[in-house]
Amino acid sequence: MATNKTYVKTEIVGSSDKSVSDAIESAIATASRSLRNLEWFEVAEVRGNIRDNKVSNYQVTLKLGLRYEPKA
């Protein structure tokens, strides 16, 4: 029999001076220190800052999916 899963979604914003990928990885690493059962992410927004006509910072809004564990 297949196991059904239920998820809770939460939203976070990661930032990086290096890249969008680094912003994503940093946000997930930080979230994983306080959230359990992280299983997936969705990029909702990408934006950044411009300084001296160059990209100076990347910001990525992520929706995180956490597997729901009901109280026993």
C-alpha positions in Angstrom: 0.0 0.0 0.0 1.3 3.5 -0.9 2.1 5.9 1.9 0.4 9.3 1.5 2.3 12.3 2.6 1.0 15.7 3.8 3.1 18.8 3.7 3.3 22.2 5.3 4.6 25.1 3.3 6.6 28.0 4.7 8.3 30.9 2.9 11.9 32.2 3.5 14.2 34.6 1.7 17.9 33.9 1.1 20.5 36.3 -0.1 24.0 36.1 -1.4 26.7 38.3 -2.9 27.8 35.4 -5.2 24.8 33.9 -7.0 21.2 32.8 -7.0 22.3 29.2 -6.3 24.3 30.3 -3.3 21.3 32.2 -2.0 19.2 29.1 -2.3 21.7 26.8 -0.7 22.4 29.2 2.1 18.7 29.7 2.9 18.1 26.0 2.9 21.1 25.3 5.2 19.9 28.0 7.6 16.3 26.7 7.6 17.4 23.1 8.2 18.9 24.1 11.5 15.5 24.8 13.0 13.0 23.0 10.7 12.6 19.3 10.4 11.5 17.1 7.5 12.4 19.5 4.7 11.7 17.7 1.4 11.4 20.2 -1.4 11.7 23.9 -2.4 10.1 26.1 -5.0 11.6 29.4 -6.2 8.9 32.0 -5.9 10.8 35.2 -6.7 14.3 36.2 -7.7 15.5 39.8 -7.2 18.6 41.7 -6.4 20.4 44.9 -5.8 22.4 46.9 -8.3 25.4 49.0 -7.2 27.7 50.8 -9.6 25.8 49.3 -12.6 26.6 45.7 -11.4 24.7 43.1 -9.5 25.7 43.5 -5.9 23.3 41.0 -4.2 20.9 38.3 -5.1 17.7 37.6 -3.1 15.6 34.5 -3.6 12.2 33.8 -2.1 11.7 30.1 -1.5 8.6 28.1 -0.5 9.8 25.1 1.5 7.8 21.9 1.8 8.0 20.2 5.2 6.6 16.7 5.6 3.8 17.1 8.2 4.1 14.9 11.3 0.9 14.8 13.3 1.2 14.5 17.1 0.9 10.9 18.2 
